[in-house]
Amino acid sequence: MSRINPVPSIEEAITAATGRPFKPTSSRRIGGGDINEAICLEGDGQRVFVKRNLADRLPMFAAEVDGLNALGDTGCIRVPRAIAHGVDTDGAWLALEFIEMRGSPSAAGARFGEQLAALHAIPGAHFGWPRDNFIGTTPQPNLLADEWISFLREQRLGFQLRLAANNGAPHTLIHRGEQLLEVLPQFFTTYHPFPSLLHGDLWGGNWGVDETGMPVLFDPAVYRGDREADIAMSELFGGFGADFYAAYRAALPLDPGYGTRRTLYNLYHLLNHFNLFGGGYASQALHGIDSLLAELR
């Protein structure tokens, strides 16, 4: 866990980080998120996007900075530049470059597909990530691994199943989930993914288009894994058009077995949604498990 270091004020920290005096004269709340309070601070010809949360959420902001830096360093897709983060008497905060989102996602879909394919095409040495981070507010373990199936079993599906058991998930869900973990290799008999840098939480609410028409990616939960996991989540809740998928597949074709593994990868997110919100996500997860097990009969 990151150490919590108080700072005199957000304004002073931004000034120190940018080397340019920052004295906001106005602030306005920004909607769209369900985890953090979001505001835009404006003054001295500058605008800064600030997220706020409780002080113990600082590690979540530190992990977000790490993910944004990793994605930005590839040069494949635009991400907000992280300016500073810390904690004060009102809690934890994260200051990012403010990007005006005014472009049309439908018009930028093909470009985004091409850019995401370029990101996924960069091979890494290991699955996982040098640090643990978060998927939503749920801890996401990322212990480096040489083999994808064991990483998926232990640090993704198995981890979420254990949380679900602790959160009162139906016994049938846990039992069938454990059965699925035992047969994971059967979904990879002819498919051997390499470690791609993933956004990790690629749903429609985590990308937009700036004023110039360029795609912008934010709120990452990065790790190196099978690129199919990002594409699968993009299909879970919608928000991506046909041009996006056509451009991605043209640049980086998907394996024929993706249609089945899509259910496998989205099981991670359905279990996480159950662990965060409860409700009907348990039945959706069980339905996915049953359909996967049925594929093997």
N, C-alpha and C positions, 0 to 999 in steps of 0.2 A: 504494500500500500504506500502511495506517495506521502511524503511528509507534508503537513499543512503549515505553510509559512504565511503569516499575516502580512498584508501590504498596507501602506498608509491609505491608499485609495485607488480605485480603478483608474482614475484620471492620471495619477502620478505614475502608475505602472505602465500605462500606454505611452506616456511621454518618455519614460525611460527606455521602453522597447523600440520606439520609432525614432527617437532623437528629435522629435518635433513636439512643441508644446501642445497639449490638448486640454482645452477647457470647455466642456459641453455647455451649451446654452439651452438645449431642449432635449427632451427624450419622449419617445412614444413606444407603446407596447406593440408587439408584432405577434400575430396569431400564427397558427399552423402546427405548433408542437403540443404534445400532451405530457411531457416529462419536465421541461424546464420553463421558467419564465423567460421571455425573450423581449428585448428592447433595442431600439436604435438610439444611440447617443449622437448628437450632432453639435458641432461648434468649430470655430476657426477653420471653416472650409473643409472639415473632415466629418465623415460618418463612420461609426463603429457599431457592429452588431455584437450585443452582449447577452450571454445566457447566464441565468442565475439559478441556484438551487441551494439546498441545505449544505452546511459546511462539510459533512461527511461524504458529499458527492464529488469532492475535488478529485479523487482518483479517476472518476468517470471522465471529467474534463481533461485530465492529463492524458488519458488513453485516447481521447478524441484528437488531441493535438498530435500525438504520435501517428495516428492513422491518417490524418490530413497531410502531415509532412511526407509520409510514405507514398501516398497517392500523388501528391504534388511533385515529388522528386522524379517521378517517371516521365513527366511532361506529356502524358497521354491525354488527360482530361483536366479541365480547370476545376480547382477546389478553392474554397475560401482560405486565405492566408491566416494562419494563427498568429495573433499579436502577443497576447499575454494571458495568464490565468493565475488565480490565487484565491485567497479567502480573506474576508474582512468581517466586521461585526454583523453584517447582514447575511453572511453565508459565502458559499463558493461561487466563483464567477469565471467565465471564459469570454475573452474579447477576440473577435474575428473581423477580418475584412468584411465590410458591408458590400454586398453585391445586389444591385437592383435587378429583380427577376421580372422581366417584361416581355421576353420572347415567347414564341409559340412552341410548346413541346412537340406538337404534331409536325411542325416544320423542321425541327431539329432532330427528329427520331433517327433518321438514317445516319447523320453525323455522329450521334451518340453511340449507335451500334458499332460503327467503325472504330470509334475511340475506345470503347470497352473491349473490343476484340484485340486492339493493339496492347491494351493493358494486360489482358489475359495471356497474350502470346509471350510475355516476358517470363522465362522459366526461373524458378528459384531452386535453392539447394535442398530445402527441407519443407515438409508440411508443418503448419503451425505458425508461430510468431514468437519473437524474442521476449514478449511480455504478455501476460494475460490482459484482457480488456473486458468489454461489456457488450451484450446484445440487448438493446433497450437498457433496463436497469439490472438485468441478470448478469452475474459474473460469467465470463466466457474464458475457459481455460485453453491455453494455446501451447502446451508443452511440445517442443520440436520433436518431429518423428520422421523416420525415413520411409514409412509405409502408410499409405492412405487409409486402408481399411481399418487398421488398429486405431488410427487417429479418429476416424469417424465413429467407431464403436465406443471408444473410451471417453473422448473429450467433446463429443457432440451429442449423439443420440443417448448413449449410456448416462452421461451427466444429466441431461434433461429428464430422463426417466427416473433417475434417483431423486431429483428435485420434485417431480410429479408425485412420486410415492409419498414423500414427506408432506406434500401439499394436499393429500387426501384423494388422489386420483383413484378411479375404480380399479379393483384388483385385476379385472380382466384386461384393462389397458396395460398395466405393468407386466402381467404374465405374457401377453401376446407380444409386447415390445421386447421382452427378454428373449422370446423365441426368435424374433426377427434378428436380434443382434448375433445370434448363433449362426445364422445362415447368410450374413452379409457378403461373404466371398462369392456367393453364387450370382450376385448382381454385377460382378466384375471379371467374369471368366475370360472375356476377350477384350476388355477395355481397361487400360492402365493409365490413369490420369497423371499428369505432372503437376508440380506445385506452382500454381498461378497466384499472383497477388489479387485477392478478392476484396471488393467493397465490404461484403459480409452481411449487409442489411439492405439489399437492393430492392426496395419497394418504391412505388411511384411517388411517395412523399419525400424521398431523399434525393431527388434531382430536380433541376429546373433549367431555365434558359435565360441567359443574361440579355442585356439590351442589344448586343451585337449579334444575337442569334446563336451564341456558343453554349453548349451544354455545361452545366455546373453540377458537380457531385458533392454531397455533404453528408454529415452524420454517419461516418463509417464505423464498422466493427471489423477491421481488417484482420486477415490472416492469409497464409498461403494454403490453398486447397484446390479441389477440383473445380474448374471454371463452371462446370454445369450447375454447381450450387448457387452461383449468382444468377444465372439465367433462370433456374427453377424458381427462385424467390420472386423474380420479376414477373412471373406468371401467376403467383399465388393470389395477389390482391389487385392485379391490373395496373394500368397507368403507363403501359408501353404499347406503342402501335405496331402495325405490321411492318412499317418501314424500318423500325428499329431491329426487329428480328431478321428481316431479309438482309439488311446490311451486315449484321453480325455474322450470320451464317455464310454469307458470301466471302467475308474476310477470314472466318475461322469456323469451318463446318462442324456441326455437332455429330457425335457418334449415333448410329441407329438406335442404340439402347437408351438414349436420353429420356425418351418418353416414360419409361418405367422408373428410372432413377430420379426423375423429377419429383415423383411422389415420395421417394426415399428422402431426398434432401429437404423437401418442404415439411416433412414430419418434424424436423428439428425446430422449425419456426412455429408449427402448430403446438408442439409441446411447450415451447417457451411462452406462447400466448396463454396457454392454460396456466402455466406457473405465474404469469403476471396478472391475468384477468379472470381465470376460472371459466365458468360458464360452459358453453357448447363446444369449446375447443377440444375437450376430452373426447367427445364423440367423433369429431372430425379426425382427430389423431388415430383413434381406434379404427375408423373406416379406412384410413390410409394404410395402417398396418395390415389389416385383413386383406386389402387388395394386393399388397406386396406379397404376402404369404401365399395368396392364391396363384400368383404368377409362377410359383415354384412347384405347384402340384402337377 
